Amino acid sequence: MSIKQILEEKKLGTEIEVKGWVRSFRNNQFLALNDGSTLQNIQLVLDFEKYEDAFLKSINVGAAIIAKGILKESLGKGQSIEVTVTEIDVVGESDPEKYPIQPKKHSLEFLRENAHLRFRTNTFSAVFRMRHHLTYAIHKFFNNRGFFNIHSPIITASDAEGAGEMFQVTALDGNKLPKNEAGEIDYTKDFFGKKAHLSVSGQLQAELAAMGLGKVYTFGPTFRAENSNTARHLAEFWMIEPEASFMDIHGDMDLAEDMLKYCINYMLENCAEDIEFLEQRLLEEEKQKPQNERSPMTLREKLKFCVENDYQRLTYTEAIEILMNSQPNKKGKFQYPVEGYGADLQSEHERYLVEKHFQKPVILINYPKEIKAFYMRLNDDNKTVAAMDILFPGIGEMVGGSQREERLDVLIAKMKEFNIPAKEMNWYLDTRRYGTNPHAGFGLGFERLMMFVTGMTNIRDVIPFARTPKNCEF
């Protein structure tokens, strides 16, 4: 049985077996054991007179233990039940002088450097249990809605975003690169016969699948070779990208709002213990900040804020007018002043709309075509595209999506504007030649949602092993 089961079922008087790692060992008698199933430890009580000193000295923090005993009501403080040990075995010793994760407060930076061991701390066991539950909630939501999960390719020859910041994949020997007549690297000699990269998105492939399966979603790793060391960027991260045929921008907004509310509510219901722990950790952090920099909401208040409110919908044009006339903009408080239509909104602008102006999550639609991707549907005004972004408190953009351009002639014209070669994307254009239909979808960065539901402020702390510039450890 897991420690979580034991603590929940409380079958007093029964003999049980527990397995886990030592969190503390006091007076050669009281041992706190944790197996990762819950934040809570279970206390084992040893009759230390039965054991030799050498054995007791082998029970150190981090050691792996298997013990049998009788589950009893505890008379001590801090726990309601405990195990009176009848048999105990140290199956994996831990060197108390060298084991890095001692029972004390460690900095997050130190734990990132020891990411192979940080799962054993309360903070990271809570975070990664929540990562599992959030993954399950996403799959459950889409399964309940009749969506089919599609595994989009990790290696691709196309750039969905037109970003250009992609990792190259090659089997060529860097010391003996083949050259063509022009003196350039000859990629026809490479493994795929052409230049290949790690994918930045599964969206284009999801569109192909939606044309036959109706409603699909991808949930997989994506890669950006962006040389950024900020707390919000990773080189490898996970994306959720649903795509549905015969859905317009309004259906897209409904789907995204429903998904976010479902997943956050699922976390509130199924991760209450971990959320409460992380909330208390966050409150302690907030105390170190100046009053004006503290979050106006606790973690649970922020999560409920996004579940209990209907999301405010407005156009990009309306948002620009609000921001231009806002007090922070007029008084020069924004780091990036909003000067007019066409401005690319920054996180501070998005947060103002959510936290100050509307005091609810916001969905912005109909962005200028120049600042959005080529595949987004051109609106009748010929100036804007049917794009939508969902904005959350404390973080800004959470979801980005659009109705896709299903008209072949319009799509080809837009690809020319964006300098995207139609010949290389012929397979994508085929979906507009044969049975084209209105369709829409969105992208959600999984780690960004993880940051939101856990309250962690650095994206490297919500993925087991972060991949960042100059860092590919573990």
N, C-alpha and C positions, 0 to 999 in steps of 0.2 A: 504493500500500500504506500501511496505517496504521503508525505507529511500533510499536504493539503487535505487529503481524504481523512486521515487520522484525526486532525483537528476539527473537521466538520462533523464526523460521525460520532466521535467521543465514546467508543465502545469500552467503557470502564471495566476493568477486571479481566480483559482478554489479553492473550499473549500476542504480541506483534513483532514484526521485524522492520527495522528502519535502516535506510542507507543514505548517506550524504556526506557533506564536508563540514568539518569543525569550524564553527564561528568563534567560539570562546570555550575555555575550560578553566573553571574556578575551583580552587581549594582541593584539587585532585578528586573532585566529587561531582560537580555540576557541569555538564557538557551541553552546549547549545549546538544543535545540528540543523543544517539546512540542505534541502535537496533540489532547490530551484523551482519547486511547484508552487510556492507561495512566499511572500515576504516573511512570514512568521517562521521562527525556529521552533523546534521541539526540544524540551529539556530532558536530558538523560541523567539519571541519578545513579552513580556508581558507589558500591561499597569498596572504597579504596583500600581497605585492609586486605582484600582478597587478591590484590594485584601487586606484582613486584614494581619497584621504583623505575626500573628500566622501561617497563611497559608503559607506565603512566607518563614518563617523559617523552614517549613516542606520540602521545596524543597532543599535537600542536595545531594551531590555527592553519587551516588549509588541508589537513590530513583527511583522507577518505576512510570512512567508518562503516562497518556493518554491525548492527547490534540487535539483540533480541531482549524482550523484557515484558513486564506487565504494565498495562496502561492504568494509571491511577489518578485520582483527583490530587491536585497540587496544593500544598499548604503554604507554599512560598508566594512571594509577590511576583507579578509580571507574567504569569501563565496560569491557566485554569487546570491543565492536565500535564502529566509528566510520565516518563517511562522509568520504572525501577528495573535496572539492567540485570539480566541473568547471564547473558553471554555478550562479549564484545570483541571485535577483531579490527585492527588497523590494517586495511588492505593497501593503503598508499600513504607512506609517511611524507611529511612536509618539513623542510629545514626552517626552523624558526628564525635563524639568522639571515636567511636569504629570501624567504617568501615575501614578495613585494606588497601583497594586499593584507596588511595588518588591520586589526579592528580599530581604526581611527579614521578621521576625515581625510580623504585624498582629493587633490585638485583634479578637475576633469581633464586637464592637459596631461597630468601624470598618468591617468587611467587610459587616455588615448595612446600613450606610448606603451602601455601594457594591455592593449586591447584583447590579447589572447587570454587574459586573466580577469578582465573587468566584469565578465558575466557573473562572477561570484559576489559582486557588491550588491547592496540593496537597490541602489539607483539603477544600475544597468540590468539587473534581473527584472526589475519592474518594467523598464523600457522595452526589453526584448520579449517579455510575455505579451505586452501590449502590441508589439509589432505583429506577433502571431495572430492575435485576436482581430486586429484591424485587417490583416490579409484575409482572414476567414470571412469577416463581415462583408468585404468587397465582393468576394466570390459568391457569397450567399445572396447579396442584393441582386446581382446580375442574373444568377441562376433563377431566382424567384421571378424575375421579369422576362424570362424566356430568351436571354442572351446566351450565345455560345462562345466559349473561351477559345481564342485563336493564338497559336504560338507564332508570332511574326519572326522573321529572320534576324539574327544578331549581326551577320555579315551582309552587307548590301553594296550595290553600286550606285544607289541614288541618295540624294540628300533632301529629306522631306521638308526641312525648314529653310533650305537655301543658306544655312549658316556658314558653311565652309570650314567650321572648326571641328573636323572629324579625325579620328584615329585611323591611320592607314593600316590595312592588313596585307601582308605580303609573305610569300615563301621564297622570294629571291634572296640570294646570298649578297649581303651588303658589301662584301669585298670584291665581288665579281658581277657587277650589275650589267645586264645585257643592254646594248644601245642600238637604236635604229639609225637610219641613214642621216637623220637630222641631228644625231648626237644626243637624243633624249633617251631616257630609260624606256626600254621596250617592254611594255606590260603585256603584250601578247604572249610573252614567254613566262609570265607569272602563272600561278596556280589556277586562277579563274579566267585567264586570258584577257583580263582588263584590270583597271585600277579598282580596288575594293576597299571598303571602310567598315568600321564598327557603326552600327545604326544609331541615329539620333532619335528615331521615332518609329513606331510600328503602324502609324496612321495610314499610310498609303496602302499597305498590305491589308489592313483592316477594311478599307474601302472596297478592295477587290472581293474579300470574303463576304461583306455585307450585301454585295450584288447577287449572291446566290443563297446565302443563309438568312438574310433579312436583318438580324440583329446579332452583332458580335462584340467582343471586347478583347483587348490584349492586356496582359499584365506581365511585363518582363523588363530585363535590364536594358538601359540605353546609355549612350556614351557621348560626352562632349570634351573635346580637347581644348577647353578654354583655360588659359593660364591664370586662374583666379584662386586666391587663397582666402576668400571671404568665408564667413560663417554660414553662407547660404548656397555654396557651390560645391559640387562633387564632380569628378570625372566619370564616375560610374554610379548610376542611380536607377530607380525603378519607376516605370510609368504605367498608368492605367489609361487605356484609350478605347472607349466604346465608340461604335459606329452603327447607325441604324438607317436602313433604306426607308424611304417614304416619310422621313421625319424632317420638319423644318426647324428654323431657329428657335421657335417658341417651344416646340417639343424638346429640343436640346436643353433649353434652360430649365424646363420642368424636370427632365431626367437628372441633370446635374444637381439641382437643389434637393430632389428626393434622395439621391445617393448620399450626399453629404449629411443630410439629416439622419438618414437610416444608420450610417456608419458611426456617427458621433453618438447617437442614442444607444447603439449597440455597445459602444465602449463604456458609456456611463453605467449601463446595466450589468456588464460582464467584467469590468476591470475596476470596480469601485475601490478596492483596497489599494491597488497600485496607483490609481489617480489621486487618492487621498494622500498617500505617501509623497508623491511627486509635487502635489500642491503645497504640502508643508515645507518641502525642500525649497520650492520656489519662493514661498513667503519669507524664509530665512535669507535667501539671496536678495529679495526686494528690500529688506531692512538695511542692507549695506549701501543702497542707492540714495541719492538726494530725493527729497519728497516729490519734486516735479518730474522725476524720471520713473517713478513707480507706476506699475500697471494699475489702472482703475478697477480691474476685475481680477478675482482669483481664478485659478485654472478651471474649476467647475463652473463658475459663473460665466466664463468665456465660452465653454462648451455648450452650456444651456442657452446662451445668447444666440448661438447658431442653430439650435434645434427649435426653440420656442418662437422665434420671429419669422414672419414671411419675408423673403428677400426682396428688397426694393429694386425695381427694374426701371432703368432710365437710359436714354441715349448718351453716347459719348459727347454730343454737342451740348446737351443739357448739363452734363457733368462739368464741362469746360466753363460754362457760364456761371455755375455755382462756385467753382474754384476761383475764377477770376474776381468774383465779387466777395470772396470770403475775407474775413479780417486778417488771417495769417498771410494771405497773398498781398492785400493792400498795405499791411504793415511790414512787409519784407521778412516775415518769419519763416517762409518756406525756403529750404536750401536751393530748390529749383523753382524760380518764379514761373507762374502760368501766364504766358503772354497772349495766348489765343488759340484758335482752332488749328489742329495739326500737331499740337504738343504731345509728346509721348509721356503718358502719366507715370510718375515715380511713386514709390511706396508711400512716401509722406502724403501725397495727394489722395491715394486710394484709402489710406487710413483715416484721413480727415473726413472723407465722405461717409465711411462706415461708423467711426467712433464719435464724431462730433455732429455732423450735419443730419444724417438719417438715424443714427443710433440703432442700426440693424445691418446685417449683411447686404451687400449691394451687387446687382448684376448690371454691368454696362454693356450696351449693344451698339451696333452700327458705327464702327470705327472708320476713320479715313483709310481708303484703300492703300495709300502709299506706305502706311506703317504696319500693314498686316500681310500674311503669306499669300502666295499666288493662288492657292486652291480655294480661297474663301469666296463665297458667292457675291457677285457684284449686285448692289441694290439698284432700283430703278432710277435713283438720282444720279447714277454714274460717278458718284463721289465717294460713297461709303460701301463697306462690305458687311454681310450678315455675320459679324463676329460677336462673340460674347465672352466677357471675363467676369468671374465671381470673386468678389473682394471680401476678405475676412478681417476681423480686428487683430491688431498686433502684428500682422504679417503681410497684408495687402493681397495681391493676386494669389488665389488658390487654384482656380480652374481657368483654362483658356480653351475656347471651342468656337465652332462656326457651323453654318450651313455650307456645304461644299458646292463649288461651281459645277453644275451638272450639264451645262450647255457647251457643246464641243467647240463651237466657233469662239465663244467668249473665253473659254479656258485656254485655247491656243493663243489668242491675242494677249492674254495676261502672262502666259509663259514667255512670250516674246519680250514683253515689258520687263520681266524679271531676269531676262537672259538665261532662261532654262531651255536647253535643247530638246525640242519636241521628239526628235528621232530616238533619243535615249529613253524617253518616257512613253514610247509608243504603247507599251503594255497598259499603262495607266489611262491613256486616251481611249483605249479599246472599250473601257467601261462606259464611256460617253458615246461610243459608236453603236453599241449593242445593248439595247434595253436600259438606257439611262433613266434616272429618276431622281427626284429631290432626295437628298440624304444629308445627315448631319452627325457630328460627334464632338468629342472634347478630349483634352488631355489633362491628367491630374498627376503631378509629381508626388509619388508615394511618400518620400522622405519629408516633403514639405507638410503634408497632412500629418505625418508622424510628429513633427516638431510641434504642430498645433495641438494635438491631443495629449502630448506628454508635457508640454511647457518647456521642453529643452530648447536652448537658444542657439546651439551650434549643430548644424546638419550632420557633422561627423559623429555626433553622439546618438543618432537614431538609426544608424546602419552598422551592422556588426563590424565590418572592416572597411574603413573609408579609403577611397582612392582619390588622391589629390596631387597637385604638382609636387614632384620630388618625393612622393610617398606611395609606396606599393608594398607595405609590410604585411606580414601574415598571409 
